[in-house]
Structures are given as structure tokens and as C-alpha cells.
Amino acid sequence: MNPKKSIGRYFLNSIILLSFSMLFLNTAITTFNTYNKYKEQCKSITESYIEKQEAIVKYQVEYAVLDIETRCSNSETSQDKIKKTLLDWISQVRFPNQGRNPGFFFIRSFNGKSVMSVSTPHLVGTDISKKKDPNGIVTHDLFIKTLENGNGEGFADYSWFNPDTNQVEKKRSFIKVIPGWDSYIGSGFWFNDIQSVIDAKKTELYLALQKQLLIMIILMIILTFSSFLISQFFKKKLIKNFNHFIHFFQKATNTAALIDMDKLEYSEFNEIAVYANEMSIKQTHAENQIKQSLNEKEILLRELYHRTKNNMQVIISLLNMKASQMNDKTLELVFKGIQNKIHSMALVHEKLYQSENLSNLELDKYITDLCSYLKESYSADGQQCNFIFDMEKIVILIDFALPIGLILEELISNTFKHAYSGAQYGEIIITLKKQNNETILLQVKDNGIGFPNNFNYLESDTLGIQTIVTLAESQLNGTIEFDGSHGVICKIVFDDRGYSPRV
């Protein structure tokens, strides 16, 4: 074997070229990461800001109500006088928050009268029960509905006059009933205050990107010129050895190939070849370890699904035992509804446990099994109903399967409980189709008595209807329609491409 020639004198030029390449790549990556970090920070800042502001105003309102109750109960002064004193005190209260200016309170009566207001003092004492914000929202009706839905407290979004900017801005307030006053107190924060924090981040990003862009332009000029000179010099001397290495790496991607060092011209390449062969051997070993590790993780994940399903079955059994001890028919129905909802979730984990792909399950088979369970559950109470399926085979992620199961449980349970009277034998048709290879249609139709006259599901305060609409729109990001003229038809359309596989 001939002695190897040295390429040491060429190595410095290669290092220079490589350095410029790495600098350029690093600058590009850093620029990209800076922009992504900015987007993530803006999102994080917004979420953190809202969460902290909600906590602040909720604490202040609850503390104010507690203080009012304490002062009223401990004072020997007449309630009218102590109320006037407290109103004067509350109107002067300011508390620190994250916004541009301190927070403050407002008080309204249940009949829509402004009792105390810092932002609109000219409206104090007047009836504002019909006053609308720029979006047409009657704030008094919104507050009353929030109090009713939240057992005397809750958050509400609307637009109102901001005395700090002299403009109407979007606002979120926490309101709470004042016991004994026939009124409620509230405090909130303006969403526009978040923008000042985000604007500072925009300025910071602009300066960083400007600097990185300048560096990248300079490096591109140097890189282009250097690449031309060095590539011409190395072209003839190294192409043979490079081709040999390329051939090796092409084979190494599929097999545990080793490079033939006798075909290398330079000693430095010979040393690299030693490490390349070691790398190939280690890669083969690492691939075997990875395959073993993936197999172990798959087993653990299947065990997790299996245990989750079993734990839910235990909960269902406990609920069933408790329900059997009750003589209250209403409570029994409530317990049955809870059991059915838990079973719909447990069935998802059972299907995933049985599936080859631990992220996906066959939606059509899941629906069939769930309907079979619900039919058996309600048939025990003498309710008879037959299912007709018109479904395509559709594979779906667990992110969609859980809300779909809860929606179907709610729809089918309502059908069994309300759609038929006497000994009427019902029929439920479930349709599952792929539309234009993009969206999925899920439709549940019964031949029952339908909705009452003038029923509007968008205005319904029924928890079951609200649950179905919320799951369809918020969890599935889809659209939902009801038709109750001839039986009840619920039509849901959603896109199943909103999540990526987890496994």
C-alpha cells in the first residue's frame, strides 16, 4: 500500500469555509428562532396577563363583598347610612394591577340602576338596564345572566368607556352579588392594556432581526466569494475521495456498510474512515436499542390505556352500586347519565388499547359499540329503540374521539328519555361520512316527537343542549345544526386535521 499524501496545507482553507458556513447557518437559525420565540412570548404574555388580571379582579371583588358584609353586620348604624358610607368608600378605592392604571369598582342594582360607577359617574342613579355596548350587547342582561349561571358570580366580556383613554374598549369584568343590597359589585380590566406589553416585544424583535439580517448579508458575501475560490482548488484533488465517502454513506443508510480504506488517497481521510466505520457499527447497535425501547414504550402505553379503562369501569361499578341504594328516580337517572358518559370515555381507551396505532381508533366501530351499550343500558328501564347505521370506515385521533363520544351519549340519552312516549318503538339513524376528503359529517336522527314549538337551541338553557353545542364548537372546532320539526336531527360537521398524531 502506497504511503498516504498529506492534505494538511489544504485543511486550513476548508476550516475557513466551514466556519463561514456554520456562521451563516447559525445566523439564519437564530433569526428564525427569534421570530418563533417572539410569537410564543406574545401568546404567553397574553395568556399570563389575562390569567393574572382575572385573579386580581376576582380577589378584589370577593374581598370587597366580604368587607361590606362584615361592616354591615358589625355596625349599629342604620343600613341606609352604612350603605351610603360604604358607597363613598368603595368609589374611592383603587387597587394595583398589571394595567396602565389602577383598578376600581362599579355597583349596579338588579333592576338595572347604576349605583356607583367610576368610569361613567354621570350615569349614577339612572336606569341603564337597556344600555348597549358598541357590539349591541345589553350589559345589564349579560351581567344578570352571568350571575344566574355562576351562582351569584362570574366573568363577563363586553365593551365599556375607559376613563383613562376616553375611549370605548373591550373589557372583562368579574361580578358578584352583594348579599342584602339587591345589587352586585364588579371590577374588570381592559384588553388593550396587553398591547403595550406586546409592542415592547415587537420593538425588541425588530432590532434583533435587523442586526441578524446585517450579519447574514455580510456572511453571504464572504461565503460566496470564498466558496468559489476554494471549491475550484479542491475540486480536482478531493472529488475522488469524496465520491468514495458518498458511496459509503449511501450504503450506510440502509445497511451496516464499512468503508474500504485502501481506496482512500489521503491519510486524513483514512483517519476519518476509521471513525466512520465505528459510527456505522454504533449506529447499527443504536438502531437495535431504539427498536427495543420503542417496543417497551408501546407496551407501557397499551398498559396505560388498559388501566385507565379498568379504573373507569371501577368508577362505573361504584356509581351503579350507589344508584341501586337510592329510591329517588331522578337521582338514578343522573347516576345513569354519569355512568354512560364515563363509559363513553372508557370505551375510547379500550379501543386504543386494542388498536395497532395507539393514537387512532376506528370511529365507526367505536360508535357501534357505544350505541350497543346505551341501548342495553336504557332497555333495562323498558325503553326500546333500534339503531340504523349509515357509516363509512373513518380512523380518528383520540382528541376527537372523546368529545364525539360525549356528544353521542348526550344525544342518544336524550332520545331515550324524551323522544318517545308510552310504548312507542323508536328508531335512531346515525350517519358518518367523509365529505370532499376534508370534513367529517356526523348526524343523529330520531323519529320521536321532536322539539317543542318555537324551540331555539341557540337560546336554550338546557345543560344537555349547551354541552353538545360547546363540545361540537369548542372541542371539535366544527359547526352544529338542530332540526326538530319531524323528530330531532342533529348535524355536526368538523375537520379532523386539527391535531397531529401523538404516537
C-alpha positions in Angstrom: 0.0 0.0 0.0 1.4 3.4 -1.0 2.1 6.0 1.7 -0.7 8.4 2.1 -0.3 12.0 0.9 -1.0 14.8 3.4 -3.6 17.5 2.8 -2.7 19.5 5.9 -1.9 22.6 3.9 -5.4 22.4 2.4 -7.1 21.9 5.7 -7.0 25.5 6.9 -8.9 26.6 3.8 -11.6 24.0 4.5 -11.9 25.2 8.1 -12.4 28.8 7.0 -15.1 27.8 4.5 -16.8 25.6 7.1 -16.7 28.4 9.7 -18.4 30.8 7.4 -21.0 28.2 6.5 -21.7 27.5 10.2 -21.9 31.2 11.0 -24.4 31.7 8.2 -26.5 28.8 9.2 -26.4 29.8 12.9 -27.5 33.3 12.0 -30.4 32.0 9.9 -31.5 29.6 12.6 -31.1 32.3 15.3 -33.3 34.7 13.2 -35.9 32.0 12.8 -35.8 31.1 16.5 -36.0 34.8 17.5 -39.2 35.2 15.5 -40.8 32.0 16.8 -39.8 33.0 20.3 -41.4 36.3 19.8 -44.7 34.7 18.7 -44.6 32.3 21.7 -43.8 35.1 24.1 -46.7 37.2 22.8 -49.0 34.3 23.2 -47.6 33.5 26.7 -47.7 37.2 27.7 -51.4 37.4 26.6 -52.4 34.3 28.5 -50.4 35.1 31.6 -51.7 38.7 31.6 -55.4 37.7 31.3 -54.9 34.9 34.0 -53.2 37.3 36.4 -55.7 40.1 35.8 -58.6 37.7 36.3 -57.1 36.6 39.6 -56.6 40.2 40.7 -60.1 41.5 40.0 -61.7 38.3 41.4 -59.8 38.6 44.6 -60.6 42.4 44.9 -64.3 41.9 44.3 -64.6 39.0 46.7 -62.6 40.9 49.3 -64.9 43.9 48.9 -68.0 41.9 49.3 -66.6 40.2 52.4 -65.7 43.6 53.8 -69.2 45.0 53.0 -70.8 42.1 54.8 -68.6 42.4 57.8 -69.1 46.2 58.2 -72.9 45.9 57.7 -73.2 43.1 60.3 -70.9 44.8 62.9 -72.4 48.3 62.6 -75.1 49.6 64.8 -75.8 52.4 62.4 -78.9 52.1 60.1 -78.4 50.1 57.0 -79.1 53.2 54.7 -76.4 55.2 56.4 -73.8 52.4 56.5 -74.7 51.7 52.8 -74.0 55.4 51.9 -70.8 55.3 53.8 -69.7 52.2 52.1 -70.5 53.5 48.7 -68.5 56.6 49.3 -65.6 54.4 50.4 -65.8 52.0 47.5 -65.9 54.8 45.0 -62.5 55.9 46.2 -60.9 52.5 46.3 -58.1 51.9 43.8 -56.0 48.7 43.7 -52.8 47.8 41.8 -52.9 45.6 38.7 -50.9 45.0 35.5 -52.8 47.6 33.5 -51.8 51.2 32.7 -53.8 52.5 35.7 -55.1 51.1 39.0 -58.3 49.1 39.1 -61.6 50.3 40.5 -65.2 49.0 41.3 -68.7 49.6 40.0 -72.0 48.7 41.5 -75.4 48.1 39.9 -78.8 47.1 41.2 -80.6 44.1 40.0 -83.2 46.3 38.3 -80.5 47.9 36.1 -79.8 51.1 38.1 -76.2 52.4 38.2 -75.5 52.7 42.0 -71.8 53.6 41.8 -69.5 54.0 38.7 -66.0 55.4 38.4 -65.9 55.2 34.6 -69.3 56.8 34.0 -70.2 58.8 37.1 -72.8 60.8 35.1 -74.9 57.6 34.8 -75.1 57.0 38.6 -78.7 56.9 39.8 -80.1 56.3 36.3 -81.6 53.2 34.7 -79.1 51.7 32.3 -80.8 48.3 32.0 -81.2 48.9 28.3 -77.8 50.4 27.6 -75.9 48.6 24.9 -72.2 48.4 24.1 -70.9 49.1 20.5 -71.4 45.4 19.7 -75.1 45.6 20.6 -74.7 43.7 23.9 -77.0 44.8 26.8 -74.5 44.8 29.6 -77.2 44.6 32.4 -78.7 41.5 30.8 -75.3 40.0 30.3 -74.4 40.6 34.0 -77.7 39.1 35.3 -77.2 36.0 33.1 -73.6 35.6 34.3 -74.8 35.8 37.9 -77.5 33.3 37.3 -75.2 30.8 35.5 -72.4 31.3 38.1 -74.4 31.0 41.3 -74.0 34.7 42.1 -70.7 35.4 40.5 -68.7 35.1 37.3 -66.7 36.7 34.4 -68.3 38.7 31.5 -66.9 40.2 28.3 -68.2 43.4 26.9 -67.2 46.9 25.8 -67.3 50.0 28.0 -66.0 53.5 28.4 -62.4 53.6 29.7 -61.9 56.9 31.6 -58.1 56.5 31.3 -58.1 56.6 27.5 -61.5 58.4 26.9 -62.4 55.6 24.5 -64.7 52.6 24.5 -62.6 49.4 24.8 -63.2 45.7 25.2 -63.3 44.7 28.8 -63.6 41.6 31.0 -65.2 42.1 34.5 -65.8 39.8 37.5 -69.1 40.5 39.2 -70.5 39.2 42.5 -73.8 39.6 44.3 -73.7 41.8 47.4 -75.9 40.0 50.0 -78.8 42.1 51.3 -78.3 45.0 48.9 -80.2 43.8 45.9 -77.1 44.8 43.9 -73.9 43.4 42.6 -70.4 44.7 42.5 -67.8 44.3 39.8 -64.4 45.2 38.6 -62.5 44.4 35.4 -59.6 45.1 33.1 -59.2 46.3 29.5 -57.7 44.0 26.9 -56.0 46.9 25.1 -53.5 47.2 28.0 -52.0 43.9 26.8 -50.9 45.6 23.6 -48.5 47.9 25.3 -46.5 44.9 26.6 -46.6 43.2 23.2 -45.4 46.4 21.4 -42.3 46.4 23.5 -41.6 42.9 22.4 -42.1 43.9 18.8 -39.5 46.7 19.1 -37.1 44.2 20.7 -37.7 41.7 17.9 -37.2 44.3 15.1 -33.8 45.4 16.5 -32.7 41.8 16.9 -33.8 40.9 13.4 -32.2 44.0 11.9 -28.8 43.1 13.5 -29.0 39.5 12.4 -30.0 40.4 8.9 -27.0 42.6 8.5 -24.7 39.9 9.8 -26.3 37.4 7.4 -25.8 39.7 4.4 -22.1 40.2 5.2 -21.6 36.5 5.7 -23.3 35.7 2.4 -21.0 37.9 0.5 -17.9 36.4 2.2 -19.3 32.9 1.8 -20.0 33.3 -1.9 -16.5 34.6 -2.7 -14.7 32.1 -0.5 -16.8 29.2 -1.8 -15.9 30.0 -5.4 -12.1 30.1 -4.8 -11.8 27.1 -2.5 -14.2 24.9 -4.4 -12.2 25.4 -7.6 -9.0 24.5 -5.8 -10.4 21.4 -4.1 -12.5 20.1 -7.0 -9.9 18.0 -8.8 -7.9 16.9 -5.7 -10.7 15.7 -3.5 -13.6 14.6 -5.8 -12.4 11.0 -5.9 -12.2 10.7 -2.1 -15.5 12.5 -1.6 -17.2 10.1 -4.1 -15.9 7.2 -2.1 -17.3 8.6 1.1 -20.6 9.5 -0.6 -20.9 5.9 -1.8 -20.2 4.7 1.7 -22.9 6.9 3.3 -25.4 6.0 0.7 -25.0 2.3 1.6 -24.8 3.0 5.3 -28.3 4.5 5.3 -29.8 1.1 4.6 -27.1 -1.4 5.7 -24.3 -1.7 8.2 -21.7 -0.9 5.5 -18.0 -0.3 6.1 -15.7 2.0 4.1 -12.8 0.4 2.2 -9.8 2.5 3.5 -7.4 1.1 0.8 -9.2 3.2 -1.8 -8.6 6.5 0.1 -5.7 8.7 -1.2 -5.0 10.9 1.9 -4.0 9.9 5.4 -6.5 12.4 6.9 -9.4 10.7 5.1 -8.0 7.4 6.3 -8.4 8.5 9.9 -11.9 9.8 9.2 -12.8 6.4 7.7 -11.9 4.7 10.9 -14.4 6.8 12.8 -16.9 6.4 10.0 -16.7 2.6 10.3 -17.1 2.8 14.1 -20.1 5.1 13.6 -21.7 2.6 11.2 -21.2 -0.2 13.8 -22.5 2.0 16.7 -25.4 3.2 14.5 -26.5 -0.4 13.9 -26.3 -1.1 17.7 -28.2 2.1 18.4 -31.0 1.2 16.0 -31.4 -2.1 17.7 -31.7 -0.4 21.0 -34.2 2.2 19.7 -36.4 -0.6 18.3 -36.3 -2.4 21.7 -37.0 0.9 23.5 -40.0 1.7 21.2 -41.4 -1.7 21.7 -41.2 -1.2 25.5 -42.8 2.2 25.3 -45.6 0.8 23.2 -46.3 -1.9 25.8 -46.3 0.7 28.6 -48.7 2.9 26.6 -51.1 0.0 26.0 -50.9 -0.9 29.7 -51.8 2.8 30.5 -54.8 2.7 28.2 -55.8 -0.7 29.7 -55.5 0.6 33.3 -57.3 3.8 32.5 -60.2 1.8 31.1 -60.3 -0.5 34.1 -60.2 2.4 36.5 -63.2 4.0 34.7 -65.0 0.6 34.9 -64.5 0.6 38.7 -65.9 4.1 38.9 -69.0 2.9 36.9 -69.4 -0.1 39.2 -69.2 2.1 42.3 -71.8 4.5 40.8 -74.1 1.6 39.9 -73.9 0.3 43.5 -74.7 3.7 44.9 -77.6 4.2 42.4 -79.1 0.8 43.4 -79.3 2.0 47.0 -81.5 5.0 46.1 -85.2 5.3 45.8 -85.2 8.6 44.0 -85.8 8.0 40.3 -84.4 11.4 39.4 -81.1 10.7 41.1 -81.0 7.3 39.5 -81.2 8.9 36.0 -78.5 11.4 37.0 -76.2 8.5 38.1 -77.0 6.6 34.9 -76.1 9.6 32.8 -72.8 9.9 34.6 -72.1 6.2 34.2 -72.8 6.4 30.4 -70.5 9.4 30.0 -67.7 7.6 31.8 -68.3 4.5 29.7 -68.0 6.6 26.5 -64.6 7.7 27.6 -63.5 4.3 28.9 -64.5 2.8 25.5 -62.1 5.2 23.8 -59.2 3.8 25.9 -60.4 0.3 25.3 -60.3 0.8 21.5 -56.9 2.5 21.6 -55.6 -0.4 23.7 -56.8 -2.8 21.0 -55.6 -0.7 18.1 -52.3 -1.2 16.3 -51.9 2.6 16.1 -52.0 4.0 19.7 -53.1 7.5 18.6 -56.0 6.4 16.4 -59.2 4.4 16.6 -61.9 3.4 14.1 -64.7 5.8 14.8 -67.4 3.7 13.1 -66.7 0.7 15.3 -66.5 2.9 18.4 -69.9 4.4 17.6 -71.4 1.0 17.1 -70.1 -0.3 20.4 -71.2 2.8 22.3 -74.7 2.7 20.8 -75.0 -1.0 21.8 -74.0 -0.2 25.4 -76.5 2.7 25.6 -79.3 0.6 24.1 -78.7 -2.1 26.7 -78.5 0.5 29.5 -81.9 2.1 28.7 -83.6 -1.1 27.6 -83.4 -2.2 31.2 -85.9 0.6 32.0 -88.3 -0.6 29.4 -87.3 1.9 26.8 -86.9 0.3 23.3 -85.1 1.8 20.4 -83.5 0.4 17.3 -80.3 1.8 15.7 -79.7 2.1 12.0 -76.1 2.9 10.9 -75.0 4.5 7.7 -71.3 4.9 8.4 -68.0 4.8 6.5 -64.8 3.5 8.0 -63.1 6.6 9.4 -59.9 6.5 11.6 -59.7 9.4 14.0 -57.4 10.7 16.8 -58.2 10.4 20.5 -58.5 14.2 20.6 -61.7 13.9 18.5 -63.0 10.6 19.8 -63.6 11.7 23.4 -65.8 14.7 22.6 -67.7 12.7 19.9 -68.4 10.0 22.5 -69.7 12.5 25.0 -71.9 14.2 22.3 -73.4 10.9 21.2 -74.1 9.8 24.7 -75.9 13.1 25.4 -77.9 12.9 22.1 -78.9 9.3 22.5 -79.7 9.5 26.2 -82.0 12.5 25.5 -83.7 10.5 22.7 -84.3 7.5 25.0 -85.6 9.8 27.8 -87.6 12.4 25.9 -88.3 11.4 22.3 -90.9 8.7 22.7 -94.0 8.3 24.8 -95.7 5.2 26.1 -94.8 2.0 24.3 -93.7 3.7 21.1 -90.8 1.8 19.5 -88.2 4.3 18.4 -85.6 4.4 15.6 -82.3 6.3 15.7 -80.3 6.7 12.4 -76.6 7.5 12.8 -74.7 8.8 9.7 -71.0 9.1 9.5 -69.4 10.3 6.2 -66.3 11.9 4.8 -67.1 15.0 2.8 -64.8 16.1 -0.1 -61.9 14.3 1.7 -61.7 17.2 4.1 -64.6 17.4 6.6 -66.5 14.7 8.5 -70.3 14.6 8.8 -71.8 13.1 11.9 -75.6 13.1 12.0 -78.0 11.7 14.6 -81.7 11.5 13.6 -84.7 10.0 15.5 -88.4 9.6 14.7 -89.6 10.9 18.1 -91.9 13.8 19.0 -89.3 16.5 18.1 -88.7 19.8 19.8 -91.5 21.9 21.3 -92.9 24.7 19.1 -90.7 27.9 19.0 -87.7 26.0 20.4 -84.4 27.6 19.6 -81.4 25.5 20.6 -79.1 28.6 20.4 -81.1 30.2 23.2 -81.7 27.0 25.2 -80.6 27.0 28.8 -80.8 23.2 28.9 -77.5 21.8 30.2 -77.6 18.9 27.8 -78.0 21.1 24.7 -75.4 23.6 25.9 -73.0 20.7 26.5 -73.5 19.3 23.0 -73.0 22.7 21.3 -69.9 23.5 23.4 -68.3 20.2 22.6 -69.1 20.5 18.9 -67.8 24.1 18.5 -65.0 24.3 21.1 -63.6 20.7 21.2 -64.2 19.7 17.5 -63.9 23.2 16.1 -66.9 22.3 14.0 -70.4 23.5 13.2 -73.7 22.2 14.6 -77.3 22.4 13.5 -80.6 21.1 15.0 -83.9 20.4 13.2 -86.8 19.4 15.5 -89.7 19.6 13.1 -90.0 15.9 12.4 -88.2 14.1 15.1 -84.9 15.6 16.1 -81.9 15.8 13.7 -78.5 16.9 15.0 -75.9 17.6 12.2 -72.3 18.2 13.1 -69.5 18.9 10.5 -65.9 19.1 11.6 -62.3 18.9 10.2 -60.2 16.1 11.7 -56.9 17.6 10.6 -56.6 20.0 13.6 -54.3 17.7 15.6 -51.1 15.7 14.9 -50.7 12.0 15.9 -49.2 11.6 19.4 -47.6 8.2 18.9 
